[in-house]
Amino acid sequence: MNTLLLFIVPPIAGAIIAYTTNVIAIKMLFRPLREVRVLGIRLPFTPGILPRQRKKLAVSIGAMVERELLTPDILRRRLMLDEVREKILQSISYFTANILDKTPGQLSENIENYLKDRIPCTIEKVYPVFCNSVMDFIRRDDIRRQIESKGRIILRAIILKLSSLQRFFISAGQYDQTLEEKMPEIIDDLCLSLENLLNETNVKNTLIDTASKAIGNMVSDKSKTLREMLEIDEDYKKKLDTYLFEKLVTAADSQIENILATINIKALVTDRIDSLDMERVERIILDVMSDQFKWIHIFGGILGFFIGLFQATFTYLLR
């Protein structure tokens, strides 16, 4: 009987002790959440390992994510995958469709009054640039030649509308030839007059008011979608989506380092992990590792059983 107890008690006791020890050890990873003090002295192993080392753990995980998981090379390779590029293109297509299938009034909903108030101020600011652009365009060599050509054509048409006697006197005095020769100077005077006219206060105010009303009506228009107004068919929309996709991918590829540096993945992950409630961290880890922890307990019990069995055998042999 004593021999039987010798081979039963130590293995069972060893299994129970090892199993319980593993349970306590794993529990001590998370608990207690705060340090425990007795007579002002902090008890060892309080708080638990993870609560005590949470800052270091957060920094380590943040550094690992930044160094191994979210690197520029990994993101670039990810962007090159066909399925990723297809999803990006689909997202752009949905976005442009959502914009084009709305009217300007729908797009400016809730800010329509704000836009109408800001339109005159904005147009007034860009008016000088608009005038300069118009005059620069008119003074271009190719445009001037076209205006001079049109001027000569108009001059001949005017002369043809005169009576025969009037045309005779004009031809006799070579006024028509003089006017054609002076056409460049006439165009210069015309450009100067146009520039002065555009800078007159009443003309400027009239043009700004007219443009403001036109743009305001367009902003509040709910009769036609942007697709209809711009006459965008499916083929053109596909080209637009492809163009936006290529620009977006190119910009993302060239700016990945700057984007990651701006986001600061390490600090982001570190702050996020460090801000988590430890009870929540415990639940997350236990949800993921519950099966593994269970087998750690079981293997601990089995190992304790065999240690107890070895001890019992060794004791029996020494008797």
Residue pairs with C-beta under 8 A, 6 or more apart in sequence:
3 316
6 312
6 315
6 316
7 309
7 312
7 313
7 316
9 308
9 312
10 308
10 309
10 311
10 312
10 315
11 305
11 306
11 308
11 309
11 312
12 305
12 308
13 308
14 304
14 305
14 306
14 307
14 308
14 309
14 311
15 301
15 302
15 304
15 305
15 308
16 301
16 304
17 304
18 300
18 301
18 303
18 304
18 305
18 307
19 297
19 298
19 300
19 301
19 304
21 300
21 304
22 296
22 297
22 300
22 301
23 297
26 293
26 296
26 297
27 48
28 45
28 48
28 49
29 48
29 49
29 50
30 48
30 49
30 50
30 51
30 278
30 281
30 282
30 285
31 47
31 48
32 46
32 47
32 48
32 51
33 47
33 48
33 51
33 278
33 279
34 46
34 47
34 51
35 42
35 43
35 46
35 47
36 42
36 43
36 46
36 47
37 43
50 57
50 278
50 281
50 282
51 278
54 273
54 274
54 278
54 281
55 274
57 273
58 269
58 270
58 271
58 273
58 274
59 266
59 270
61 269
61 270
61 273
62 265
62 266
62 267
62 268
62 269
62 270
62 273
63 266
65 265
65 266
65 269
66 260
66 265
66 266
66 269
70 260
70 265
71 260
72 256
72 257
72 260
75 256
75 260
76 253
76 256
78 84
79 85
79 249
79 252
79 253
85 245
85 249
88 245
88 248
88 249
89 241
89 242
89 245
92 241
92 244
92 245
92 248
93 237
93 241
96 237
96 240
96 241
96 244
97 237
99 107
99 226
100 225
100 226
100 227
100 230
100 232
100 237
101 225
101 226
101 227
102 225
102 226
103 221
103 222
103 223
103 224
103 225
103 226
104 218
104 219
104 220
104 221
104 222
104 226
104 229
105 112
105 219
105 220
105 221
105 222
106 222
107 226
108 115
108 219
108 220
112 219
112 220
115 216
115 219
116 212
116 216
116 219
116 220
119 212
119 215
119 216
119 219
120 208
120 209
120 212
123 208
123 211
123 212
123 215
124 208
127 204
127 207
127 208
131 195
131 198
131 199
134 198
135 191
135 194
135 195
135 198
137 143
138 144
138 147
138 191
138 194
139 191
144 184
144 187
147 187
147 190
148 183
148 184
148 187
151 183
151 186
151 187
152 180
152 183
155 176
155 179
155 180
155 183
156 176
159 167
159 170
159 176
160 167
162 170
170 176
179 186
197 203
198 204
198 207
226 232
227 237
232 240
252 259
286 293
